[in-house]
Amino acid sequence: MKISIIGLGYVGLSLSYLISQKYTTYAYDIDSDKVEKLKKDIPSSLNNEVNQFLNQRKLDLKISNNIVDCLKNSTFVVIAVPTNYDTITNNFNTDIVEKVIKNVIKVEQNASIIIKSTIPIGFTEKIINDVGKNNIYFSPEFLRESKALQDNLYPSRIIIGDRTEKSETFAEILKECSNSRNAKIIYMKSKEAEATKLFSNAFLAMRVSFFNELDSFSEVNNLNSKKIIEGVSSDPRIGNYYNNPSFGYGGYCLPKDTQQLLNNYNNIPNNIISGVVRANKTRKEFITQSILKKKPSIVGVYRLIMKSGSDNFRESAIIDVIDELIKNGIEVIVYEPLISLKIKFPYKITHKIEDLKKIPDLIIANRFSEEIKHLQEKLYTRDIFQEN
Ligand SMILES: NC(=O)c1ccc[n+]([C@@H]2O[C@H](COP(=O)([O-])OP(=O)(O)OC[C@H]3O[C@@H](n4cnc5c(N)ncnc54)[C@H](O)[C@@H]3O)[C@@H](O)[C@H]2O)c1
């Protein structure tokens, strides 16, 4: 059986490694530079875990920049392309997913299509009607930032919209390729699977926002946030995890998925979902105000990444904070080794950590690191537990 994967970002690449342990897998990405790089090397974000993984397993994986080669004779085609949030339509832009689906139908009419990209609730039903083809399934992906392969090897659950012979086969493939023989498979309607993905991320965003708001309260009242969080989280119903304050939730998925869910509510009464979206904005404003109260003339920023170990800074909360600081006339210098010094930003970028040392007033960090231990006196962070 041949399986093809379209889109080799965080989701597509980790699925390619996972599935090619046991199945002939062809993987395609429109970005030919990326394809060439992938043929030579593993991306740094996946390096540690993947190096170990690749040393232990033999993969049947062909990375290609020829989509027809990739799709031809495939039994399953997995789609993992971007679905960015469009602020004009207030919806995910699903154009790329739709284009890929139409392409698959042209090349391999009988292939079953598995959508791994996050899509609006109702998308699968709509596309099935539009293209007149039944075997299109949504299977949500639940990956943590910088833990993509690990989360595919040890899935918390495998969810697939609609129960047919084909969807059962695919769910079993995911389970068979994982290291969890007892991985739970849940079948549901496509709309329910789409909703499950968005509600899962909305819950995570709500949890982050809750502890962030607790932290804002503590900061204003000069209370020990750490003690309160420990006290609250010791209740097993609440749990002592995923409770570390930050400048706000961010990353590629939580901001856009919460916005999309809110849009899917349409006229359905709600307070929590709209509140989660608002709470994140409020938190970033609160953090900005806390920084401004310190009256710095220059602010040094330690990293733009959301989490330690991450290789990207998509939708990082700290970027919004920086934008607000600049609007307030503050000069900002960012230490971020992942950014090319050739790109122009409204702030100065440095690759030298020593440059932060020279900053007289204030350094801010969404996540602490041993690298800035010596700068602690000037540091403003809400990374209370020093973990991601
Ligand atoms: N990153 C996550 O942790 C995560 C988790 C769950 C779901 N998702 C969802 O999965 C989807 C992909 O996310 P990602 O983080 O892997 O994105 P990504 O941006 O890292 O990767 C997407 C890849 O698709 C490629 N691509 C774009 N257009 C293409 C086309 N027409 N044909 C082939 N390839 C194309 C891009 O070059 C890129 O390599 C999104 O819908 C996202 O919301 C992401």
The ligand as an SDF file (V2000), in Angstrom:
LIG
                    3D

 44 48  0  0  0  0  0  0  0  0999 V2000
    1.9430   22.7260   14.0550 N   0  0  0  0  0  0  0  0  0  0  0  0
    1.1380   22.0330   14.8300 C   0  0  0  0  0  0  0  0  0  0  0  0
    1.4950   21.6870   15.9520 O   0  0  0  0  0  0  0  0  0  0  0  0
   -0.2370   21.6090   14.3470 C   0  0  0  0  0  0  0  0  0  0  0  0
   -0.9990   20.7680   15.1640 C   0  0  0  0  0  0  0  0  0  0  0  0
   -2.2330   20.3690   14.7400 C   0  0  0  0  0  0  0  0  0  0  0  0
   -2.7340   20.8040   13.5270 C   0  0  0  0  0  0  0  0  0  0  0  0
   -2.0100   21.6490   12.7630 N   0  0  0  0  0  0  0  0  0  0  0  0
   -2.5910   22.0640   11.4850 C   0  0  0  0  0  0  0  0  0  0  0  0
   -1.9460   21.3590   10.4280 O   0  0  0  0  0  0  0  0  0  0  0  0
   -1.7900   22.2010    9.2800 C   0  0  0  0  0  0  0  0  0  0  0  0
   -0.3290   22.3050    8.9410 C   0  0  0  0  0  0  0  0  0  0  0  0
    0.3670   22.8340   10.0400 O   0  0  0  0  0  0  0  0  0  0  0  0
    1.9630   22.8640   10.1040 P   0  0  0  0  0  0  0  0  0  0  0  0
    2.3160   23.4300   11.4220 O   0  0  0  0  0  0  0  0  0  0  0  0
    2.5110   21.5500    9.7010 O   0  0  0  0  0  0  0  0  0  0  0  0
    2.2240   23.9510    8.9690 O   0  0  0  0  0  0  0  0  0  0  0  0
    3.6180   24.3430    8.2910 P   0  0  0  0  0  0  0  0  0  0  0  0
    3.4650   25.7270    7.8390 O   0  0  0  0  0  0  0  0  0  0  0  0
    4.7390   23.9790    9.2110 O   0  0  0  0  0  0  0  0  0  0  0  0
    3.6980   23.3680    7.0370 O   0  0  0  0  0  0  0  0  0  0  0  0
    2.8660   23.4300    5.9410 C   0  0  0  0  0  0  0  0  0  0  0  0
    3.6520   22.9530    4.7290 C   0  0  0  0  0  0  0  0  0  0  0  0
    2.7620   22.9060    3.6170 O   0  0  0  0  0  0  0  0  0  0  0  0
    3.4860   23.3320    2.4700 C   0  0  0  0  0  0  0  0  0  0  0  0
    2.5490   23.7390    1.4320 N   0  0  0  0  0  0  0  0  0  0  0  0
    1.8980   24.9190    1.2840 C   0  0  0  0  0  0  0  0  0  0  0  0
    1.1140   24.8850    0.1850 N   0  0  0  0  0  0  0  0  0  0  0  0
    1.2710   23.6650   -0.3610 C   0  0  0  0  0  0  0  0  0  0  0  0
    0.7290   23.0240   -1.5150 C   0  0  0  0  0  0  0  0  0  0  0  0
   -0.1450   23.6510   -2.3180 N   0  0  0  0  0  0  0  0  0  0  0  0
    1.1130   21.7610   -1.7810 N   0  0  0  0  0  0  0  0  0  0  0  0
    2.0070   21.1180   -0.9800 C   0  0  0  0  0  0  0  0  0  0  0  0
    2.5540   21.6760    0.1040 N   0  0  0  0  0  0  0  0  0  0  0  0
    2.1750   22.9220    0.4260 C   0  0  0  0  0  0  0  0  0  0  0  0
    4.3780   24.4480    2.9800 C   0  0  0  0  0  0  0  0  0  0  0  0
    5.4700   24.6690    2.1100 O   0  0  0  0  0  0  0  0  0  0  0  0
    4.7980   23.8880    4.3410 C   0  0  0  0  0  0  0  0  0  0  0  0
    5.9890   23.1510    4.2470 O   0  0  0  0  0  0  0  0  0  0  0  0
   -2.4470   23.5210    9.6540 C   0  0  0  0  0  0  0  0  0  0  0  0
   -3.7910   23.4890    9.2440 O   0  0  0  0  0  0  0  0  0  0  0  0
   -2.3760   23.5350   11.1650 C   0  0  0  0  0  0  0  0  0  0  0  0
   -3.3940   24.3250   11.7380 O   0  0  0  0  0  0  0  0  0  0  0  0
   -0.7610   22.0520   13.1370 C   0  0  0  0  0  0  0  0  0  0  0  0
  1  2  1  0
  2  3  2  0
  2  4  1  0
  4  5  1  0
  4 44  2  0
  5  6  2  0
  6  7  1  0
  7  8  2  0
  8  9  1  0
  8 44  1  0
  9 10  1  0
  9 42  1  0
 10 11  1  0
 11 12  1  0
 11 40  1  0
 12 13  1  0
 13 14  1  0
 14 15  2  0
 14 16  1  0
 14 17  1  0
 17 18  1  0
 18 19  2  0
 18 20  1  0
 18 21  1  0
 21 22  1  0
 22 23  1  0
 23 24  1  0
 23 38  1  0
 24 25  1  0
 25 26  1  0
 25 36  1  0
 26 27  1  0
 26 35  1  0
 27 28  2  0
 28 29  1  0
 29 30  1  0
 29 35  2  0
 30 31  1  0
 30 32  2  0
 32 33  1  0
 33 34  2  0
 34 35  1  0
 36 37  1  0
 36 38  1  0
 38 39  1  0
 40 41  1  0
 40 42  1  0
 42 43  1  0
M  CHG  2   8   1  16  -1
M  END
$$$$
